[in-house]
Amino acid sequence: MSRTRQDIEATTIKFLSEEFEVDPSAITPDAPMKETLALDSLDYVDLVVVIEQNFGMKMKGDQFMKLITFSDFYDHIEEELAAKV
């Protein structure tokens, strides 16, 4: 199933705002992920699980280190999903 960028963004905002109890309006493309979600090392484990549940893909810690903003995250998800097709 092909997912559009808009679908990826909407899905991400929904599960991140629920999982990390963050106002959905705070999740903007240029916002820094770590600070916006107040992620600590244990939260990254939760994040990996919800990404797998929502997108059917696994992410490794070194991949997260390269993702600074939500836009970076959306780009990464888009690339990974396109590679699976």
Beta strands, then each sheet from edge to edge (+ up, - down):
end
